[in-house]
């Protein structure tokens, strides 16, 4: 089993920055993909950023150039640096880990990002 815990959300003004963290614990699979998703009120959950063994996944246009995903030194923590935040970035941000071998998805409980002046 894998447990994921997000942190770093909060209230920020438009144009501000936040860094989200996702810490994975438990029995990590040998091959996995780490992803960030977000879900705004009344909208579908959407992919934001991700890390695979081959590197960083392509960012969607909505965050490209503003968001950066990277991992910590131990490989079990994923970060999402969010710069120049916009009102439309407000959402609950979820961490996802996909066990690439067993095809199992694990999810964190989410961390809320509010962008408001």
Secondary structure, DSSP 8 states (H G I E B T S, - for coil): -EEEEEE--EEE-TT--EEEEEEEEES--SSEEEEEEEE-TTS--EEEEEEETTEE----TTTTTTEEEEE-TTSSEEEEEE-S--GGG-EEEEEEEEETTTTEEEE---EEEEE--
